[in-house]
Amino acid sequence: MVAVHSAAPSGEPPTRAAARAAHATQRRRNSWLLLAISAFLAVALVAVIAIIVTHRTADGLAGAGAAASGDCLPSGLRITADPAVADALQAIIDRVPTSADCRDVRIRPEDSATTAAALAAGDAPNFDLWVPDSAMWPARVGSAAKTAGVDAAALTVSDAIASTPVVFAASAPTAAALAKTDNPLAGLAEGKLAVVTPDPTTVAASDAALLALQTAVDGDARRFTGLALALAPGVVRTAEEALKAASTATTPTIAVTTEQELKKFGASSGLVSLPLFDLAPVVSIPIVTAKDASADITAAVKTLTAAVAKTGAQLTKYGLRSATGEADGAEPVDATIDATQSANRAEVLRTWQTLTAPSRMLSLNDVSGSMNEPASAGLRRIDLFEKAAVRAINALSTDSSLAIWVFSSRRIGGQDWQEIVPFGALGDPAQKQKMIDTANKLDSYVGGGTGLYDSMLAAVQHMHDTYVEGQVNLVLLNTDGVNEDDDGLDLNGLLTRLKALHDPAKPVSVIAIGYGPDTDQDALEKIAAATDGAAYQALKPTDITSVLVDAVTQRGCRPNCG
């Protein structure tokens, strides 16, 4: 039991003074208690503020350190990426550490062909980082700018950050049939196998496939030209269109595409992947910057490259492979081939564009009296030529145009040549039939000597005077003899005039074909050489058709068709 002692004697009520003293003592006790509580709260508040400030400072320092060390991407970084890789890249970027100084980096999707065309035209880069769907695109920028004489921005191309193989897509029955074929290229060249190809000028996979074809035929220009021309009718705009065509085809058909595009198209389509010969072409995906990019942008390239390498699952999710061509459950491929062959791909694309460009051809045909001479099996030279001419017309694409001239001697007054059919589009069925009908009755124009040189110059001059940009402008000369016009140009005079007319920016080539042993083949070769053309000879009557059709289709490899 605790004893309580009073200030007043026991048994007496407290006085007023005693009461006032007791009250003052209690107030002093309460004041000290309040002061103690206030002091405690103040200390606690200071501690809490210190903790908050410390944490915020630490976060800020960590963010600044991340930005300085390249562990995050700076805010405002401009990234342009091909749609094939944009989504995967954005998913990866969203996982890169962020802070107040580096966040919200967004990607602007744009087709690589569009970006490359702008750069090749001399536009300044409107990006800090460009991620095309192939290393071929920056190489094409340089080559296209050089050809056009444009001063394009210098670019730096990183190593690949991702890749995808180029494949054929086919139905299971077509794939099984091709697997049993020793030479699938034969079916393509013979027209037994249809190929649907996305436009090689805008789709990197198709360009890679063209290089694979060229390599598969050991660089043989004639064979590659034949294959390329077989591909041309099946060109479509996009990979999706190619896959749709292959999935609905009722005859053996394959589509050129990438592993990524085929996965995106879906297994329900019934299409399966086939390797593209033994070469396994690949498109590799690099990061491109301006050559004079700042240190911050160079650091961002390293950051993004490292981020992609650490998040391979995102590449797989979007159908891509690693930079080294690896993917879970798939056979690895050599992804370095795309970057190392980018210059070759740019060159093969130029060949393709020449081969598939619309032709504008003036057919200059010898109808001198010697064309009535017998050839074989009761047929005259002109009979064999007529049959060959019809086949050659049918070998030209429908977007080509053709004119037919004949020459002998003094056909119109002192003029040796005569226009029979002016230029017309072969895409017009009526015009094409008119050309065929004219070819079939060339024998009705036969007679006279061979006014070769004046006629040759007139034809080339006409083509220069009426030159059409974007088309292959050429003269196809067919003759069985030698120049017999003593009143006109001699060979040296003709060559001098042809060389003076020659303009590399607006080329008009001569494809000369000599029929039989009486042809002045040496003169034809000199005429062709003066125009960067080519000369052929059909020594046997049976050669006429094959040589003429061959000459008509050998547009991309002139003058080195072999």
ZAMARGU-4260 file (C-alpha; in steps of 0.2 Angstrom, whole numbers, plus 5000, padded with zeros to 4 digits):
<rodrens>
0) 5000/5000/5000 | 5007/5017/4995 | 5005/5031/5008 | 5000/5048/5001 | 5007/5063/5011
5) 4997/5079/5011 | 5005/5096/5012 | 4993/5101/5026 | 4993/5093/5043 | 4981/5078/5045
10) 4963/5082/5049 | 4964/5101/5044 | 4957/5108/5027 | 4970/5116/5016 | 4972/5134/5016
15) 4970/5145/5000 | 4988/5147/4999 | 4991/5129/5000 | 4978/5125/4987 | 4986/5138/4975
20) 5003/5130/4978 | 4997/5113/4974 | 4988/5119/4958 | 5004/5127/4952 | 5014/5112/4955
25) 5002/5101/4944 | 5003/5114/4930 | 5022/5113/4930 | 5021/5094/4929 | 5008/5095/4914
30) 5019/5108/4905 | 5034/5096/4906 | 5024/5082/4900 | 5018/5092/4885 | 5036/5098/4881
35) 5042/5080/4881 | 5029/5074/4870 | 5032/5088/4858 | 5050/5085/4858 | 5047/5066/4854
40) 5036/5070/4839 | 5048/5083/4832 | 5062/5070/4833 | 5051/5057/4825 | 5046/5069/4811
45) 5064/5074/4807 | 5068/5055/4806 | 5054/5052/4794 | 5058/5067/4783 | 5076/5061/4783
50) 5071/5043/4778 | 5060/5050/4764 | 5074/5062/4758 | 5087/5049/4759 | 5076/5037/4748
55) 5072/5050/4735 | 5090/5055/4734 | 5096/5037/4732 | 5083/5035/4718 | 5088/5050/4710
60) 5106/5045/4711 | 5102/5028/4705 | 5092/5035/4690 | 5106/5047/4686 | 5119/5033/4687
65) 5108/5023/4675 | 5107/5036/4663 | 5125/5040/4664 | 5130/5022/4662 | 5118/5018/4648
70) 5107/5006/4657 | 5091/5016/4652 | 5086/5025/4636 | 5085/5044/4637 | 5068/5052/4636
75) 5065/5059/4619 | 5075/5046/4609 | 5068/5045/4592 | 5067/5027/4586 | 5061/5022/4568
80) 5058/5004/4566 | 5051/4992/4552 | 5034/4986/4557 | 5041/4968/4557 | 5052/4972/4572
85) 5043/4987/4580 | 5031/4978/4592 | 5045/4966/4598 | 5056/4981/4601 | 5043/4991/4610
90) 5040/4977/4622 | 5058/4976/4625 | 5060/4994/4628 | 5046/4994/4640 | 5056/4983/4651
95) 5072/4994/4651 | 5074/5003/4668 | 5067/5020/4669 | 5069/5036/4679 | 5064/5054/4678
100) 5077/5057/4665 | 5074/5042/4654 | 5056/5035/4651 | 5042/5034/4638 | 5053/5030/4623
105) 5041/5027/4609 | 5044/5019/4592 | 5038/5026/4575 | 5034/5011/4564 | 5039/5014/4545
110) 5043/5002/4531 | 5061/5000/4528 | 5059/5004/4510 | 5051/5021/4514 | 5065/5026/4526
115) 5078/5020/4514 | 5071/5029/4499 | 5070/5046/4509 | 5088/5044/4514 | 5094/5039/4497
120) 5085/5055/4490 | 5096/5066/4502 | 5084/5069/4516 | 5092/5071/4533 | 5089/5057/4545
125) 5073/5060/4555 | 5078/5047/4568 | 5091/5044/4581 | 5090/5025/4579 | 5084/5016/4564
130) 5080/4998/4565 | 5076/4991/4547 | 5071/4973/4544 | 5087/4969/4535 | 5105/4975/4534
135) 5103/4977/4516 | 5093/4993/4517 | 5107/5004/4523 | 5118/4997/4510 | 5105/5001/4497
140) 5104/5019/4503 | 5122/5021/4498 | 5121/5013/4481 | 5105/5021/4476 | 5112/5038/4481
145) 5128/5035/4472 | 5119/5030/4456 | 5108/5046/4457 | 5122/5057/4461 | 5115/5062/4478
150) 5125/5067/4493 | 5116/5056/4506 | 5119/5056/4525 | 5133/5044/4530 | 5127/5030/4541
155) 5134/5018/4554 | 5127/5000/4555 | 5128/4990/4571 | 5130/4971/4572 | 5113/4962/4571
160) 5102/4962/4586 | 5089/4949/4579 | 5086/4939/4563 | 5074/4928/4554 | 5077/4915/4540
165) 5070/4917/4522 | 5060/4901/4518 | 5048/4895/4505 | 5030/4892/4511 | 5020/4878/4503
170) 5005/4867/4506 | 5010/4850/4513 | 5007/4840/4497 | 5018/4853/4487 | 5031/4852/4500
175) 5031/4833/4499 | 5033/4833/4480 | 5047/4845/4481 | 5056/4835/4494 | 5057/4821/4481
180) 5064/4832/4467 | 5083/4833/4464 | 5082/4850/4456 | 5067/4861/4461 | 5074/4875/4450
185) 5070/4865/4435 | 5051/4865/4439 | 5052/4884/4441 | 5061/4887/4425 | 5050/4876/4415
190) 5034/4884/4423 | 5028/4868/4432 | 5030/4877/4449 | 5022/4894/4452 | 5031/4905/4464
195) 5023/4920/4472 | 5036/4933/4477 | 5033/4949/4487 | 5040/4964/4478 | 5060/4963/4480
200) 5061/4982/4479 | 5051/4984/4495 | 5053/4967/4504 | 5070/4962/4510 | 5066/4943/4510
205) 5063/4943/4492 | 5079/4952/4488 | 5088/4939/4499 | 5080/4925/4489 | 5086/4932/4473
210) 5103/4932/4479 | 5101/4914/4484 | 5095/4910/4467 | 5109/4918/4459 | 5121/4908/4470
215) 5112/4892/4467 | 5116/4893/4448 | 5134/4898/4452 | 5131/4916/4445 | 5127/4910/4428
220) 5119/4925/4420 | 5108/4916/4407 | 5101/4904/4420 | 5098/4917/4433 | 5089/4928/4420
225) 5078/4914/4415 | 5073/4911/4434 | 5071/4929/4437 | 5059/4931/4422 | 5050/4915/4428
230) 5047/4924/4445 | 5042/4941/4438 | 5023/4936/4434 | 5021/4931/4452 | 5026/4947/4460
235) 5014/4954/4473 | 5015/4968/4485 | 5017/4961/4502 | 5022/4944/4511 | 5004/4942/4517
240) 4997/4943/4499 | 5010/4930/4494 | 5005/4918/4508 | 4987/4920/4504 | 4990/4916/4486
245) 5000/4900/4491 | 4987/4894/4503 | 4973/4895/4491 | 4982/4889/4475 | 4975/4874/4467
250) 4991/4870/4457 | 5009/4868/4465 | 5014/4885/4471 | 5026/4891/4484 | 5028/4908/4492
255) 5044/4917/4496 | 5043/4924/4514 | 5052/4923/4531 | 5050/4912/4546 | 5043/4926/4556
260) 5029/4930/4542 | 5024/4912/4541 | 5022/4911/4559 | 5012/4927/4559 | 5001/4920/4545
265) 4996/4905/4556 | 4997/4886/4556 | 4979/4885/4551 | 4983/4891/4534 | 4990/4873/4530
270) 5007/4880/4524 | 5023/4873/4529 | 5041/4880/4529 | 5054/4874/4516 | 5072/4878/4516
275) 5077/4890/4502 | 5090/4878/4494 | 5105/4874/4504 | 5110/4892/4506 | 5098/4896/4520
280) 5097/4915/4517 | 5093/4926/4532 | 5088/4944/4535 | 5097/4951/4550 | 5091/4966/4560
285) 5104/4980/4564 | 5103/4997/4572 | 5107/5011/4561 | 5113/5029/4566 | 5120/5044/4557
290) 5138/5043/4556 | 5140/5059/4566 | 5128/5053/4580 | 5131/5060/4598 | 5139/5050/4612
295) 5122/5049/4620 | 5115/5041/4604 | 5129/5029/4603 | 5127/5024/4621 | 5108/5021/4617
300) 5113/5009/4604 | 5123/4999/4616 | 5109/4999/4629 | 5096/4993/4617 | 5107/4980/4610
305) 5110/4973/4627 | 5092/4974/4632 | 5087/4964/4616 | 5101/4951/4620 | 5094/4949/4638
310) 5076/4947/4633 | 5076/4933/4620 | 5059/4927/4625 | 5052/4943/4618 | 5060/4940/4601
315) 5053/4922/4601 | 5036/4929/4606 | 5036/4940/4590 | 5042/4926/4578 | 5060/4932/4578
320) 5077/4924/4581 | 5092/4930/4591 | 5106/4939/4582 | 5115/4923/4580 | 5101/4914/4572
325) 5095/4904/4587 | 5078/4900/4593 | 5070/4888/4605 | 5067/4871/4597 | 5074/4877/4580
330) 5089/4873/4570 | 5101/4888/4571 | 5105/4897/4555 | 5120/4908/4550 | 5113/4926/4553
335) 5129/4935/4548 | 5126/4931/4529 | 5114/4946/4527 | 5126/4959/4533 | 5141/4952/4524
340) 5131/4950/4507 | 5121/4967/4508 | 5131/4974/4494 | 5129/4959/4483 | 5110/4960/4487
345) 5110/4978/4481 | 5118/4973/4465 | 5106/4958/4462 | 5091/4970/4465 | 5098/4981/4451
350) 5098/4966/4439 | 5081/4961/4444 | 5074/4979/4441 | 5082/4979/4424 | 5075/4962/4420
355) 5058/4966/4425 | 5057/4984/4419 | 5045/4986/4405 | 5053/4984/4388 | 5051/4997/4374
360) 5058/4987/4359 | 5060/4992/4341 | 5061/4976/4330 | 5072/4980/4315 | 5070/4966/4302
365) 5080/4962/4287 | 5068/4958/4272 | 5081/4959/4258 | 5080/4946/4244 | 5091/4934/4253
370) 5078/4930/4266 | 5069/4921/4252 | 5083/4908/4251 | 5078/4890/4257 | 5083/4885/4274
375) 5077/4868/4279 | 5062/4856/4277 | 5055/4866/4263 | 5055/4882/4273 | 5064/4899/4268
380) 5074/4909/4280 | 5059/4921/4281 | 5047/4907/4286 | 5058/4902/4300 | 5061/4920/4306
385) 5042/4923/4306 | 5039/4908/4318 | 5053/4914/4329 | 5046/4932/4329 | 5029/4926/4335
390) 5038/4916/4350 | 5048/4931/4354 | 5033/4943/4355 | 5025/4930/4367 | 5040/4930/4378
395) 5039/4949/4381 | 5029/4954/4397 | 5012/4963/4395 | 5019/4979/4401 | 5031/4980/4387
400) 5028/4990/4370 | 5034/4985/4353 | 5036/4993/4336 | 5040/4983/4320 | 5051/4991/4306
405) 5058/4982/4290 | 5073/4986/4280 | 5081/4982/4263 | 5086/4995/4250 | 5077/5010/4244
410) 5060/5006/4251 | 5053/5023/4252 | 5062/5034/4239 | 5080/5033/4244 | 5076/5027/4262
415) 5081/5009/4266 | 5069/5007/4281 | 5050/5007/4283 | 5039/5008/4299 | 5026/4994/4298
420) 5018/4995/4315 | 5021/5010/4327 | 5024/5007/4346 | 5010/4999/4355 | 5007/4991/4372
425) 5007/4972/4372 | 4995/4973/4386 | 4982/4977/4374 | 4976/4961/4366 | 4971/4969/4350
430) 4988/4977/4348 | 4997/4961/4352 | 4987/4951/4340 | 4991/4965/4327 | 5010/4962/4330
435) 5008/4943/4328 | 4999/4945/4312 | 5012/4957/4305 | 5026/4945/4310 | 5017/4931/4301
440) 5017/4941/4285 | 5034/4948/4284 | 5037/4938/4269 | 5026/4950/4259 | 5039/4963/4262
445) 5054/4954/4255 | 5064/4961/4241 | 5080/4971/4237 | 5097/4973/4244 | 5103/4975/4262
450) 5103/4993/4268 | 5109/4989/4285 | 5120/5004/4292 | 5108/5018/4287 | 5093/5008/4294
455) 5102/5004/4310 | 5107/5022/4313 | 5089/5028/4310 | 5082/5015/4322 | 5094/5020/4336
460) 5091/5039/4333 | 5072/5036/4334 | 5074/5027/4350 | 5084/5041/4357 | 5072/5054/4351
465) 5057/5045/4359 | 5066/5039/4374 | 5054/5033/4389 | 5061/5034/4407 | 5059/5019/4417
470) 5059/5007/4403 | 5072/4996/4394 | 5074/5005/4377 | 5082/4994/4364 | 5083/4990/4346
475) 5082/4971/4341 | 5091/4969/4324 | 5088/4953/4314 | 5098/4951/4298 | 5105/4937/4287
480) 5118/4947/4277 | 5130/4961/4275 | 5127/4980/4271 | 5125/4982/4253 | 5121/5001/4252
485) 5136/5009/4244 | 5128/5026/4244 | 5125/5027/4263 | 5136/5025/4279 | 5151/5014/4280
490) 5154/5004/4296 | 5166/5017/4304 | 5154/5031/4300 | 5140/5021/4308 | 5150/5017/4324
495) 5156/5035/4326 | 5138/5041/4325 | 5132/5027/4337 | 5145/5032/4350 | 5140/5050/4349
500) 5122/5046/4352 | 5126/5034/4367 | 5120/5042/4384 | 5123/5031/4399 | 5109/5041/4408
505) 5097/5036/4394 | 5104/5020/4386 | 5098/5013/4370 | 5106/4996/4367 | 5106/4986/4351
510) 5103/4967/4352 | 5110/4961/4335 | 5106/4943/4328 | 5114/4936/4313 | 5106/4922/4304
515) 5116/4909/4294 | 5134/4909/4288 | 5133/4924/4277 | 5131/4937/4291 | 5144/4950/4294
520) 5145/4944/4312 | 5161/4955/4316 | 5151/4971/4311 | 5136/4966/4322 | 5147/4963/4337
525) 5155/4981/4334 | 5138/4988/4332 | 5132/4980/4348 | 5148/4985/4358 | 5145/5003/4353
530) 5129/5003/4362 | 5133/4992/4377 | 5122/4979/4368 | 5125/4961/4363 | 5127/4951/4347
535) 5121/4933/4344 | 5122/4921/4329 | 5111/4907/4323 | 5122/4897/4311 | 5109/4883/4309
540) 5091/4886/4304 | 5085/4876/4319 | 5094/4889/4330 | 5084/4904/4324 | 5070/4902/4337
545) 5080/4898/4352 | 5093/4912/4348 | 5079/4925/4345 | 5069/4921/4361 | 5086/4920/4371
550) 5091/4937/4364 | 5074/4945/4369 | 5075/4939/4387 | 5093/4943/4390 | 5091/4960/4396
555) 5098/4960/4413 | 5115/4952/4409 | 5120/4962/4393 | 5133/4963/4388 | 5140/4949/4399
560) 5128/4935/4397 | 5141/4922/4393
</rodrens>
